[in-house]
Amino acid sequence: MNFETIKKLLTYLSIAFVVISVWTDPQGSVGAAENFLNSVGGFCSTAITKGTVFLKNLAT
């Protein structure tokens, strides 16, 4: 098996996992996705804020 075949296999398995988890427990899947997106959004917001403060202090 080469790297491309393994990559395709893992992609298909990931898609199948998401579809099955949504099919069996839609409300739980939405809750997990919401928590994940909130965490990513919070991280990006914090990173932008700290980057902005850093650049402001760098300029002075």
N, CA, C and O atoms as a Tripos MOL2 file, in Angstrom:
@<TRIPOS>MOLECULE
protein
  240   239    60     0     0
PROTEIN
NO_CHARGES

@<TRIPOS>ATOM
      1 N           0.8480   -1.1880    0.0000 N.3       1 MET1
      2 CA          0.0000    0.0000    0.0000 C.3       1 MET1
      3 C           0.8880    1.2440    0.0000 C.2       1 MET1
      4 O           1.8230    1.3680    0.7900 O.2       1 MET1
      5 N           0.5680    2.1400   -0.8950 N.am      2 ASN2
      6 CA          1.3230    3.3820   -0.8960 C.3       2 ASN2
      7 C           0.5940    4.4480   -0.0780 C.2       2 ASN2
      8 O          -0.5110    4.2230    0.4160 O.2       2 ASN2
      9 N           1.2240    5.5920    0.0520 N.am      3 PHE3
     10 CA          0.7020    6.6530    0.9070 C.3       3 PHE3
     11 C          -0.6470    7.1680    0.4080 C.2       3 PHE3
     12 O          -1.5270    7.4520    1.2190 O.2       3 PHE3
     13 N          -0.8270    7.2920   -0.8900 N.am      4 GLU4
     14 CA         -2.0930    7.7950   -1.4500 C.3       4 GLU4
     15 C          -3.2520    6.8550   -1.1370 C.2       4 GLU4
     16 O          -4.3540    7.3150   -0.8390 O.2       4 GLU4
     17 N          -3.0240    5.5630   -1.1980 N.am      5 THR5
     18 CA         -4.0690    4.5960   -0.8860 C.3       5 THR5
     19 C          -4.4640    4.6720    0.5890 C.2       5 THR5
     20 O          -5.6460    4.6190    0.9280 O.2       5 THR5
     21 N          -3.4740    4.7940    1.4500 N.am      6 ILE6
     22 CA         -3.7530    4.9140    2.8860 C.3       6 ILE6
     23 C          -4.5110    6.2010    3.1670 C.2       6 ILE6
     24 O          -5.4370    6.2120    3.9780 O.2       6 ILE6
     25 N          -4.1270    7.2840    2.5030 N.am      7 LYS7
     26 CA         -4.8120    8.5630    2.6880 C.3       7 LYS7
     27 C          -6.2740    8.4740    2.2590 C.2       7 LYS7
     28 O          -7.1520    8.9790    2.9590 O.2       7 LYS7
     29 N          -6.5440    7.8450    1.1280 N.am      8 LYS8
     30 CA         -7.9250    7.6700    0.6630 C.3       8 LYS8
     31 C          -8.7200    6.8020    1.6250 C.2       8 LYS8
     32 O          -9.8740    7.1030    1.9280 O.2       8 LYS8
     33 N          -8.1070    5.7300    2.1050 N.am      9 LEU9
     34 CA         -8.7790    4.8290    3.0340 C.3       9 LEU9
     35 C          -9.1480    5.5480    4.3290 C.2       9 LEU9
     36 O         -10.2660    5.3990    4.8230 O.2       9 LEU9
     37 N          -8.2270    6.3190    4.8740 N.am     10 LEU10
     38 CA         -8.5080    7.0680    6.1010 C.3      10 LEU10
     39 C          -9.5740    8.1360    5.8780 C.2      10 LEU10
     40 O         -10.3820    8.3970    6.7690 O.2      10 LEU10
     41 N          -9.5830    8.7520    4.7080 N.am     11 THR11
     42 CA        -10.6110    9.7450    4.3880 C.3      11 THR11
     43 C         -11.9880    9.0910    4.3480 C.2      11 THR11
     44 O         -12.9440    9.6130    4.9220 O.2      11 THR11
     45 N         -12.0890    7.9520    3.6730 N.am     12 TYR12
     46 CA        -13.3690    7.2480    3.5830 C.3      12 TYR12
     47 C         -13.8380    6.7530    4.9520 C.2      12 TYR12
     48 O         -15.0290    6.8060    5.2570 O.2      12 TYR12
     49 N         -12.9100    6.2760    5.7670 N.am     13 LEU13
     50 CA        -13.2730    5.8310    7.1110 C.3      13 LEU13
     51 C         -13.7510    7.0000    7.9710 C.2      13 LEU13
     52 O         -14.6870    6.8510    8.7550 O.2      13 LEU13
     53 N         -13.1150    8.1560    7.8270 N.am     14 SER14
     54 CA        -13.5340    9.3400    8.5830 C.3      14 SER14
     55 C         -14.9270    9.7810    8.1770 C.2      14 SER14
     56 O         -15.7510   10.1110    9.0310 O.2      14 SER14
     57 N         -15.1950    9.7890    6.8840 N.am     15 ILE15
     58 CA        -16.5170   10.1740    6.3890 C.3      15 ILE15
     59 C         -17.5700    9.1820    6.8780 C.2      15 ILE15
     60 O         -18.6560    9.5830    7.2960 O.2      15 ILE15
     61 N         -17.2530    7.8970    6.8260 N.am     16 ALA16
     62 CA        -18.1910    6.8810    7.2960 C.3      16 ALA16
     63 C         -18.4590    7.0390    8.7910 C.2      16 ALA16
     64 O         -19.5970    6.8890    9.2340 O.2      16 ALA16
     65 N         -17.4320    7.3380    9.5620 N.am     17 PHE17
     66 CA        -17.6120    7.5420   10.9960 C.3      17 PHE17
     67 C         -18.5430    8.7210   11.2780 C.2      17 PHE17
     68 O         -19.4250    8.6270   12.1320 O.2      17 PHE17
     69 N         -18.3510    9.8160   10.5710 N.am     18 VAL18
     70 CA        -19.2030   10.9970   10.7740 C.3      18 VAL18
     71 C         -20.6430   10.6870   10.3970 C.2      18 VAL18
     72 O         -21.5670   11.0410   11.1300 O.2      18 VAL18
     73 N         -20.8390   10.0350    9.2690 N.am     19 VAL19
     74 CA        -22.1970    9.7190    8.8180 C.3      19 VAL19
     75 C         -22.8860    8.7810    9.8050 C.2      19 VAL19
     76 O         -24.0530    8.9840   10.1390 O.2      19 VAL19
     77 N         -22.1850    7.7700   10.2690 N.am     20 ILE20
     78 CA        -22.7900    6.8150   11.2100 C.3      20 ILE20
     79 C         -23.0870    7.4850   12.5470 C.2      20 ILE20
     80 O         -24.1320    7.2310   13.1450 O.2      20 ILE20
     81 N         -22.1740    8.3400   13.0230 N.am     21 SER21
     82 CA        -22.4230    8.9940   14.3100 C.3      21 SER21
     83 C         -23.5850    9.9700   14.2260 C.2      21 SER21
     84 O         -24.3600   10.0880   15.1750 O.2      21 SER21
     85 N         -23.7180   10.6660   13.1160 N.am     22 VAL22
     86 CA        -24.8590   11.5720   12.9430 C.3      22 VAL22
     87 C         -26.1430   10.7640   12.8210 C.2      22 VAL22
     88 O         -27.1770   11.1640   13.3560 O.2      22 VAL22
     89 N         -26.0930    9.6420   12.1310 N.am     23 TRP23
     90 CA        -27.2810    8.8170   11.9380 C.3      23 TRP23
     91 C         -27.7680    8.2310   13.2580 C.2      23 TRP23
     92 O         -28.9730    8.1860   13.5040 O.2      23 TRP23
     93 N         -26.8440    7.7790   14.1150 N.am     24 THR24
     94 CA        -27.2510    7.1220   15.3540 C.3      24 THR24
     95 C         -27.6120    8.0990   16.4650 C.2      24 THR24
     96 O         -28.5010    7.8150   17.2680 O.2      24 THR24
     97 N         -26.9320    9.2580   16.5260 N.am     25 ASP25
     98 CA        -27.1960   10.2270   17.5970 C.3      25 ASP25
     99 C         -27.0280   11.6490   17.0590 C.2      25 ASP25
    100 O         -25.9930   12.2770   17.2820 O.2      25 ASP25
    101 N         -28.0480   12.1630   16.3470 N.am     26 PRO26
    102 CA        -27.9030   13.4830   15.7360 C.3      26 PRO26
    103 C         -27.6880   14.6010   16.7560 C.2      26 PRO26
    104 O         -26.8710   15.4940   16.5340 O.2      26 PRO26
    105 N         -28.4130   14.5550   17.8680 N.am     27 GLN27
    106 CA        -28.2930   15.6300   18.8520 C.3      27 GLN27
    107 C         -26.9100   15.6180   19.5140 C.2      27 GLN27
    108 O         -26.3160   16.6750   19.7240 O.2      27 GLN27
    109 N         -26.4060   14.4500   19.8370 N.am     28 GLY28
    110 CA        -25.0750   14.3450   20.4250 C.3      28 GLY28
    111 C         -23.9930   14.7850   19.4640 C.2      28 GLY28
    112 O         -23.0100   15.4040   19.8710 O.2      28 GLY28
    113 N         -24.1680   14.4640   18.1730 N.am     29 SER29
    114 CA        -23.1870   14.8650   17.1660 C.3      29 SER29
    115 C         -23.1580   16.3780   16.9980 C.2      29 SER29
    116 O         -22.0930   16.9740   16.8340 O.2      29 SER29
    117 N         -24.3250   16.9860   17.0400 N.am     30 VAL30
    118 CA        -24.3910   18.4440   16.9310 C.3      30 VAL30
    119 C         -23.7290   19.0880   18.1500 C.2      30 VAL30
    120 O         -23.0140   20.0810   18.0210 O.2      30 VAL30
    121 N         -23.9690   18.5220   19.3240 N.am     31 GLY31
    122 CA        -23.3420   19.0480   20.5340 C.3      31 GLY31
    123 C         -21.8250   18.9580   20.4720 C.2      31 GLY31
    124 O         -21.1270   19.8960   20.8580 O.2      31 GLY31
    125 N         -21.3130   17.8330   19.9870 N.am     32 ALA32
    126 CA        -19.8610   17.6580   19.8740 C.3      32 ALA32
    127 C         -19.2760   18.6270   18.8500 C.2      32 ALA32
    128 O         -18.2210   19.2170   19.0800 O.2      32 ALA32
    129 N         -19.9650   18.7890   17.7190 N.am     33 ALA33
    130 CA        -19.4900   19.7230   16.6990 C.3      33 ALA33
    131 C         -19.5240   21.1540   17.2210 C.2      33 ALA33
    132 O         -18.6210   21.9430   16.9450 O.2      33 ALA33
    133 N         -20.5620   21.4840   17.9720 N.am     34 GLU34
    134 CA        -20.6810   22.8300   18.5360 C.3      34 GLU34
    135 C         -19.5420   23.1010   19.5120 C.2      34 GLU34
    136 O         -18.9340   24.1710   19.4730 O.2      34 GLU34
    137 N         -19.2510   22.1500   20.3770 N.am     35 ASN35
    138 CA        -18.1500   22.3210   21.3210 C.3      35 ASN35
    139 C         -16.8140   22.4840   20.6020 C.2      35 ASN35
    140 O         -15.9980   23.3260   20.9770 O.2      35 ASN35
    141 N         -16.6010   21.6820   19.5770 N.am     36 PHE36
    142 CA        -15.3570   21.7590   18.8100 C.3      36 PHE36
    143 C         -15.2170   23.1130   18.1260 C.2      36 PHE36
    144 O         -14.1590   23.7390   18.1930 O.2      36 PHE36
    145 N         -16.2810   23.5650   17.4690 N.am     37 LEU37
    146 CA        -16.2140   24.8480   16.7710 C.3      37 LEU37
    147 C         -16.0630   26.0110   17.7430 C.2      37 LEU37
    148 O         -15.3710   26.9810   17.4330 O.2      37 LEU37
    149 N         -16.6950   25.9350   18.9130 N.am     38 ASN38
    150 CA        -16.5050   26.9680   19.9280 C.3      38 ASN38
    151 C         -15.0570   27.0140   20.4030 C.2      38 ASN38
    152 O         -14.5050   28.0950   20.6090 O.2      38 ASN38
    153 N         -14.4480   25.8610   20.5740 N.am     39 SER39
    154 CA        -13.0490   25.8090   20.9990 C.3      39 SER39
    155 C         -12.1220   26.3950   19.9330 C.2      39 SER39
    156 O         -11.2110   27.1610   20.2480 O.2      39 SER39
    157 N         -12.3550   26.0380   18.6890 N.am     40 VAL40
    158 CA        -11.5350   26.5720   17.6020 C.3      40 VAL40
    159 C         -11.7280   28.0830   17.4790 C.2      40 VAL40
    160 O         -10.7630   28.8270   17.3030 O.2      40 VAL40
    161 N         -12.9720   28.5270   17.5740 N.am     41 GLY41
    162 CA        -13.2460   29.9610   17.5010 C.3      41 GLY41
    163 C         -12.6220   30.7250   18.6530 C.2      41 GLY41
    164 O         -12.0820   31.8140   18.4560 O.2      41 GLY41
    165 N         -12.6900   30.1710   19.8450 N.am     42 GLY42
    166 CA        -12.0700   30.8110   21.0030 C.3      42 GLY42
    167 C         -10.5680   30.8970   20.8570 C.2      42 GLY42
    168 O          -9.9650   31.9140   21.2010 O.2      42 GLY42
    169 N          -9.9530   29.8300   20.3460 N.am     43 PHE43
    170 CA         -8.5100   29.8460   20.1170 C.3      43 PHE43
    171 C          -8.1280   30.9080   19.0990 C.2      43 PHE43
    172 O          -7.1810   31.6640   19.3180 O.2      43 PHE43
    173 N          -8.8580   30.9750   17.9850 N.am     44 CYS44
    174 CA         -8.5520   31.9690   16.9430 C.3      44 CYS44
    175 C          -8.7430   33.3840   17.4790 C.2      44 CYS44
    176 O          -7.9340   34.2690   17.2000 O.2      44 CYS44
    177 N          -9.7920   33.5970   18.2330 N.am     45 SER45
    178 CA        -10.0470   34.9170   18.8060 C.3      45 SER45
    179 C          -8.9210   35.3290   19.7500 C.2      45 SER45
    180 O          -8.4470   36.4640   19.7000 O.2      45 SER45
    181 N          -8.5010   34.4140   20.6010 N.am     46 THR46
    182 CA         -7.4160   34.7010   21.5330 C.3      46 THR46
    183 C          -6.1120   34.9510   20.7820 C.2      46 THR46
    184 O          -5.3670   35.8680   21.1260 O.2      46 THR46
    185 N          -5.8340   34.1530   19.7720 N.am     47 ALA47
    186 CA         -4.5960   34.3140   19.0040 C.3      47 ALA47
    187 C          -4.5740   35.6670   18.2940 C.2      47 ALA47
    188 O          -3.5350   36.3270   18.2620 O.2      47 ALA47
    189 N          -5.6990   36.0880   17.7270 N.am     48 ILE48
    190 CA         -5.7590   37.3800   17.0420 C.3      48 ILE48
    191 C          -5.5800   38.5140   18.0380 C.2      48 ILE48
    192 O          -4.8540   39.4710   17.7660 O.2      48 ILE48
    193 N          -6.2350   38.4160   19.1900 N.am     49 THR49
    194 CA         -6.1190   39.4600   20.2060 C.3      49 THR49
    195 C          -4.6810   39.5730   20.7070 C.2      49 THR49
    196 O          -4.1450   40.6780   20.7970 O.2      49 THR49
    197 N          -4.0580   38.4580   21.0290 N.am     50 LYS50
    198 CA         -2.6810   38.4860   21.5270 C.3      50 LYS50
    199 C          -1.7100   38.9430   20.4400 C.2      50 LYS50
    200 O          -0.7410   39.6440   20.7330 O.2      50 LYS50
    201 N          -1.9570   38.5550   19.2020 N.am     51 GLY51
    202 CA         -1.1100   39.0160   18.0940 C.3      51 GLY51
    203 C          -1.2200   40.5130   17.8910 C.2      51 GLY51
    204 O          -0.2240   41.1870   17.6290 O.2      51 GLY51
    205 N          -2.4290   41.0290   18.0120 N.am     52 THR52
    206 CA         -2.6330   42.4680   17.8740 C.3      52 THR52
    207 C          -1.9370   43.2310   18.9850 C.2      52 THR52
    208 O          -1.2930   44.2470   18.7270 O.2      52 THR52
    209 N          -2.0560   42.7580   20.2170 N.am     53 VAL53
    210 CA         -1.3850   43.4130   21.3530 C.3      53 VAL53
    211 C           0.1190   43.3430   21.1560 C.2      53 VAL53
    212 O           0.8120   44.3230   21.4270 O.2      53 VAL53
    213 N           0.6370   42.2370   20.7040 N.am     54 PHE54
    214 CA          2.0730   42.0900   20.4640 C.3      54 PHE54
    215 C           2.5460   43.1000   19.4160 C.2      54 PHE54
    216 O           3.5570   43.7740   19.6140 O.2      54 PHE54
    217 N           1.8230   43.2020   18.3140 N.am     55 LEU55
    218 CA          2.2280   44.1290   17.2590 C.3      55 LEU55
    219 C           2.1340   45.5800   17.7090 C.2      55 LEU55
    220 O           2.9770   46.3960   17.3370 O.2      55 LEU55
    221 N           1.1130   45.9180   18.5110 N.am     56 LYS56
    222 CA          1.0020   47.2680   19.0340 C.3      56 LYS56
    223 C           2.1850   47.5940   19.9310 C.2      56 LYS56
    224 O           2.7660   48.6750   19.8260 O.2      56 LYS56
    225 N           2.5470   46.6660   20.8150 N.am     57 ASN57
    226 CA          3.6590   46.9000   21.7200 C.3      57 ASN57
    227 C           4.9990   46.8830   20.9930 C.2      57 ASN57
    228 O           5.9530   47.5220   21.4360 O.2      57 ASN57
    229 N           5.0770   46.1640   19.8950 N.am     58 LEU58
    230 CA          6.2970   46.1220   19.1020 C.3      58 LEU58
    231 C           6.5410   47.4480   18.4200 C.2      58 LEU58
    232 O           7.6890   47.8650   18.2670 O.2      58 LEU58
    233 N           5.4700   48.1220   18.0030 N.am     59 ALA59
    234 CA          5.5780   49.3870   17.2790 C.3      59 ALA59
    235 C           5.9310   50.5520   18.2180 C.2      59 ALA59
    236 O           6.4560   51.5670   17.7600 O.2      59 ALA59
    237 N           5.6530   50.4240   19.5100 N.am     60 THR60
    238 CA          5.9410   51.5320   20.4220 C.3      60 THR60
    239 C           7.2950   51.4200   21.0470 C.2      60 THR60
    240 O           7.6830   52.2790   21.8390 O.2      60 THR60
@<TRIPOS>BOND
     1     1     2 1
     2     2     3 1
     3     3     4 2
     4     3     5 am
     5     5     6 1
     6     6     7 1
     7     7     8 2
     8     7     9 am
     9     9    10 1
    10    10    11 1
    11    11    12 2
    12    11    13 am
    13    13    14 1
    14    14    15 1
    15    15    16 2
    16    15    17 am
    17    17    18 1
    18    18    19 1
    19    19    20 2
    20    19    21 am
    21    21    22 1
    22    22    23 1
    23    23    24 2
    24    23    25 am
    25    25    26 1
    26    26    27 1
    27    27    28 2
    28    27    29 am
    29    29    30 1
    30    30    31 1
    31    31    32 2
    32    31    33 am
    33    33    34 1
    34    34    35 1
    35    35    36 2
    36    35    37 am
    37    37    38 1
    38    38    39 1
    39    39    40 2
    40    39    41 am
    41    41    42 1
    42    42    43 1
    43    43    44 2
    44    43    45 am
    45    45    46 1
    46    46    47 1
    47    47    48 2
    48    47    49 am
    49    49    50 1
    50    50    51 1
    51    51    52 2
    52    51    53 am
    53    53    54 1
    54    54    55 1
    55    55    56 2
    56    55    57 am
    57    57    58 1
    58    58    59 1
    59    59    60 2
    60    59    61 am
    61    61    62 1
    62    62    63 1
    63    63    64 2
    64    63    65 am
    65    65    66 1
    66    66    67 1
    67    67    68 2
    68    67    69 am
    69    69    70 1
    70    70    71 1
    71    71    72 2
    72    71    73 am
    73    73    74 1
    74    74    75 1
    75    75    76 2
    76    75    77 am
    77    77    78 1
    78    78    79 1
    79    79    80 2
    80    79    81 am
    81    81    82 1
    82    82    83 1
    83    83    84 2
    84    83    85 am
    85    85    86 1
    86    86    87 1
    87    87    88 2
    88    87    89 am
    89    89    90 1
    90    90    91 1
    91    91    92 2
    92    91    93 am
    93    93    94 1
    94    94    95 1
    95    95    96 2
    96    95    97 am
    97    97    98 1
    98    98    99 1
    99    99   100 2
   100    99   101 am
   101   101   102 1
   102   102   103 1
   103   103   104 2
   104   103   105 am
   105   105   106 1
   106   106   107 1
   107   107   108 2
   108   107   109 am
   109   109   110 1
   110   110   111 1
   111   111   112 2
   112   111   113 am
   113   113   114 1
   114   114   115 1
   115   115   116 2
   116   115   117 am
   117   117   118 1
   118   118   119 1
   119   119   120 2
   120   119   121 am
   121   121   122 1
   122   122   123 1
   123   123   124 2
   124   123   125 am
   125   125   126 1
   126   126   127 1
   127   127   128 2
   128   127   129 am
   129   129   130 1
   130   130   131 1
   131   131   132 2
   132   131   133 am
   133   133   134 1
   134   134   135 1
   135   135   136 2
   136   135   137 am
   137   137   138 1
   138   138   139 1
   139   139   140 2
   140   139   141 am
   141   141   142 1
   142   142   143 1
   143   143   144 2
   144   143   145 am
   145   145   146 1
   146   146   147 1
   147   147   148 2
   148   147   149 am
   149   149   150 1
   150   150   151 1
   151   151   152 2
   152   151   153 am
   153   153   154 1
   154   154   155 1
   155   155   156 2
   156   155   157 am
   157   157   158 1
   158   158   159 1
   159   159   160 2
   160   159   161 am
   161   161   162 1
   162   162   163 1
   163   163   164 2
   164   163   165 am
   165   165   166 1
   166   166   167 1
   167   167   168 2
   168   167   169 am
   169   169   170 1
   170   170   171 1
   171   171   172 2
   172   171   173 am
   173   173   174 1
   174   174   175 1
   175   175   176 2
   176   175   177 am
   177   177   178 1
   178   178   179 1
   179   179   180 2
   180   179   181 am
   181   181   182 1
   182   182   183 1
   183   183   184 2
   184   183   185 am
   185   185   186 1
   186   186   187 1
   187   187   188 2
   188   187   189 am
   189   189   190 1
   190   190   191 1
   191   191   192 2
   192   191   193 am
   193   193   194 1
   194   194   195 1
   195   195   196 2
   196   195   197 am
   197   197   198 1
   198   198   199 1
   199   199   200 2
   200   199   201 am
   201   201   202 1
   202   202   203 1
   203   203   204 2
   204   203   205 am
   205   205   206 1
   206   206   207 1
   207   207   208 2
   208   207   209 am
   209   209   210 1
   210   210   211 1
   211   211   212 2
   212   211   213 am
   213   213   214 1
   214   214   215 1
   215   215   216 2
   216   215   217 am
   217   217   218 1
   218   218   219 1
   219   219   220 2
   220   219   221 am
   221   221   222 1
   222   222   223 1
   223   223   224 2
   224   223   225 am
   225   225   226 1
   226   226   227 1
   227   227   228 2
   228   227   229 am
   229   229   230 1
   230   230   231 1
   231   231   232 2
   232   231   233 am
   233   233   234 1
   234   234   235 1
   235   235   236 2
   236   235   237 am
   237   237   238 1
   238   238   239 1
   239   239   240 2
@<TRIPOS>SUBSTRUCTURE
     1 MET1         2 RESIDUE 1 A MET
     2 ASN2         6 RESIDUE 1 A ASN
     3 PHE3        10 RESIDUE 1 A PHE
     4 GLU4        14 RESIDUE 1 A GLU
     5 THR5        18 RESIDUE 1 A THR
     6 ILE6        22 RESIDUE 1 A ILE
     7 LYS7        26 RESIDUE 1 A LYS
     8 LYS8        30 RESIDUE 1 A LYS
     9 LEU9        34 RESIDUE 1 A LEU
    10 LEU10       38 RESIDUE 1 A LEU
    11 THR11       42 RESIDUE 1 A THR
    12 TYR12       46 RESIDUE 1 A TYR
    13 LEU13       50 RESIDUE 1 A LEU
    14 SER14       54 RESIDUE 1 A SER
    15 ILE15       58 RESIDUE 1 A ILE
    16 ALA16       62 RESIDUE 1 A ALA
    17 PHE17       66 RESIDUE 1 A PHE
    18 VAL18       70 RESIDUE 1 A VAL
    19 VAL19       74 RESIDUE 1 A VAL
    20 ILE20       78 RESIDUE 1 A ILE
    21 SER21       82 RESIDUE 1 A SER
    22 VAL22       86 RESIDUE 1 A VAL
    23 TRP23       90 RESIDUE 1 A TRP
    24 THR24       94 RESIDUE 1 A THR
    25 ASP25       98 RESIDUE 1 A ASP
    26 PRO26      102 RESIDUE 1 A PRO
    27 GLN27      106 RESIDUE 1 A GLN
    28 GLY28      110 RESIDUE 1 A GLY
    29 SER29      114 RESIDUE 1 A SER
    30 VAL30      118 RESIDUE 1 A VAL
    31 GLY31      122 RESIDUE 1 A GLY
    32 ALA32      126 RESIDUE 1 A ALA
    33 ALA33      130 RESIDUE 1 A ALA
    34 GLU34      134 RESIDUE 1 A GLU
    35 ASN35      138 RESIDUE 1 A ASN
    36 PHE36      142 RESIDUE 1 A PHE
    37 LEU37      146 RESIDUE 1 A LEU
    38 ASN38      150 RESIDUE 1 A ASN
    39 SER39      154 RESIDUE 1 A SER
    40 VAL40      158 RESIDUE 1 A VAL
    41 GLY41      162 RESIDUE 1 A GLY
    42 GLY42      166 RESIDUE 1 A GLY
    43 PHE43      170 RESIDUE 1 A PHE
    44 CYS44      174 RESIDUE 1 A CYS
    45 SER45      178 RESIDUE 1 A SER
    46 THR46      182 RESIDUE 1 A THR
    47 ALA47      186 RESIDUE 1 A ALA
    48 ILE48      190 RESIDUE 1 A ILE
    49 THR49      194 RESIDUE 1 A THR
    50 LYS50      198 RESIDUE 1 A LYS
    51 GLY51      202 RESIDUE 1 A GLY
    52 THR52      206 RESIDUE 1 A THR
    53 VAL53      210 RESIDUE 1 A VAL
    54 PHE54      214 RESIDUE 1 A PHE
    55 LEU55      218 RESIDUE 1 A LEU
    56 LYS56      222 RESIDUE 1 A LYS
    57 ASN57      226 RESIDUE 1 A ASN
    58 LEU58      230 RESIDUE 1 A LEU
    59 ALA59      234 RESIDUE 1 A ALA
    60 THR60      238 RESIDUE 1 A THR
